[in-house]
């Protein structure tokens, strides 16, 4: 189920603002069945989409961006830079999906009055 | 669904989510906004693709007629417009497309507004510039530029072109620097052009030794200060650019007899920018040129940066066809050629900054003493915007001489500088860019004001050189130290007229040359000051050109990239002789014998170059630091003065013994002791930094050339190895050197080769950013494509691109 959200994100991301990552992660959290799945999909989705897409783009320019940014941030090299960007995306995506899960819980527990 | 406390709790994760988006959209200290900067879809990963040069059609409002920009395989733009207004407009558009951040930074620096972009870090620099009168100079220059209707049109059109480029940008396609800082570039205006020229003039005409020299004067007396910083050296150390020149009608002034010594307590901290800024230029006439027409060479030495300071371009409109080096930030070519004329520049090192001590009526007020009574200083109120902080106010009192730079109760220090007079340099370069003959070139330059340049003009048959700019009429000795504002003779009379400028036209030797050395000889009627560069490059160029042979492109390339170190050649044999061998160990003795047979060439493989450089640096320190203070906080005499000190070793009593002796030790040191001690210290330093074996001390490794990012963002610099040194014609230093080289043969149609540091693309994340750095460093030149407008359609080939700039609404 959550894979669909991530797939839509990768396709829509080219037009959507950058925070569509956090929106997608929130939805993933909201629709996750168990906290464990939420944590896994929230982190892995953000990490994999950013890491792989950045890698794909970076390879096309011979690692120009990753290597220059790595120098700016005093990191050892391209791979570290890409990994850190992936981990950052994973982390923020994880937080957003926790927030989504939290929101779902709030809404489920709240009494619905007619 | 009613809002009750229970489902109101659902707002918490929502608010936190919004907070997360907000927090990741902004900068935190040096950390850029993670979301917009690093995401794969619109983040920096897209920049190499977005910044790649390609064929493009642009539809642009406020352009009058179509403009074509042809990018050749070296990424040099050739801009073809149908009128001069569109040409200026298109230059703004093209410059911004390649160099927006650099332009912004430079204009802000010149206008003392850098803190508005950078923040509190540059506040003291802005304040310093304001106290020196840079903002005042911008206002003066802008008023003059706006007063000339053609210049006004030009700089306004240029600004509109820059703004048109900024409008084509989105947050995702801004230059990387703006994205990392998370700011939008400010709109461009006519003022930016004036700010840029003021910055360049500050850098080039801001040499001023008066304040530190006054400190030396106070400590050791006027005679000693003048001996260390002579207006003229003994004849064998002089190779004046305008030897034997006596402008007609220029009357000598009586020598300055003032005995005034300032009693200000100001620190002798150096008040001078980039002392190493300099350049070489020379030309030979048709009789000495293999091409049968005049041949001209220029290499200008400015601070290195990425992108480089120079912007190579060709500009064409119905009245203009000019090729050469200009600057992103202003319209026009500053070192280049047209079909009929070429010109080349070197900085003229005539002193144009003087300091005066004034007296206030009381300790607080602004009434100051003049020969006609008390006068109130006019206050100029300045505001400095500070990014991420409160704006700062600065009130600068102006006297009739200039701004008050420093105050000690009733005593004040004011600075007078030709920069404050203002200049419409745009108009001068516009005329120069249209010059079709030697005479046109000279006429255009007659209006030039600052920074003083040695301009060589050439057409196919004529060559000439002139010291162009505002030259104060000053007596010998005047203006070397802080002067008394009440002394009527201390004030500048007037400026020389262009007919009175030192100049040479078609000399019998068939060559002219300059390299920032002293412009004139000792019997020149007025004083040009004592702040010229070392004469070594000038000497080498003069020696080579005065051989009288017929020369061509290859000879000029060889001379521009010449790495013979004339200082080493002059001084090293004596220094080796002065070494006290019994105080050296075996290894040091081996190196000493190797130094004795060195060919004096600063090649990248030379270990001797490194030894000499370290040795000379240590030696300078050994001689001067004990009495004149540590480097960077005080002033040390020029290298040629130290060479003279070494050369005097044969005299029975050394006249410089007071400087040779180390005042911090009880015993008396001899010259030999100091030469030996500095030699040992130099080898010690090299061993510690690069290992004990001299094989590891190659010049290319020891002295790396660093091309720092223009905004000093670490990681965006480029490092190269390059031959040459401060003393060789190839004046390569670690952060300064020949950033623009050009050799032109004026012909029926000019032919030229050029070499430029940091070619046009300034985007740090583009494939072109460091392109060409290695080639430039090793002395590679490219053949220039100097085209006629009608040729444009026939130039299509891979690696070349066309931009078609169409006025909106027109087909």
Interface residues (C-beta under 8 A of the other chain):
Chain A: X13 X14 X16 X18 X19 X21 X22 X26 X49 X50 X53 X54 X56 X57 X58 X60 X61 X64 X65 X68 X69 X70 X71 X72 X73 X74 X85 X88 X89 X92 X95 X96 X99 X100 X102 X103 X106 X107 X109 X110 X111 X112 X113
Chain B: X1 X2 X4 X6 X7 X9 X10 X12 X13 X14 X16 X17 X20 X21 X24 X25 X34 X35 X36 X38 X39 X40 X41 X42 X43 X44 X45 X46 X47 X48 X49 X713 X714 X715 X716 X764 X765 X767
